[in-house]
Amino acid sequence: ISGLGRDGRALAIAPKVLMRRFLGWRTRLESEREPARLGIGV
């Protein structure tokens, strides 16, 4: 049962980590593609 609880916790955390990683990756691509719009490198 302890193993099941550990897996359940991992399944609950994984989507949050993946979403945060995806948002960070997308933000980095957008900042590289349109630096002027985000005020970077001005």
Number of C-alpha atoms within 10 A of each C-alpha: 6 7 8 9 10 11 12 12 11 11 11 11 11 12 11 11 11 11 11 12 12 12 12 12 12 12 12 11 12 13 16 12 11 11 13 11 10 12 9 10 7 7
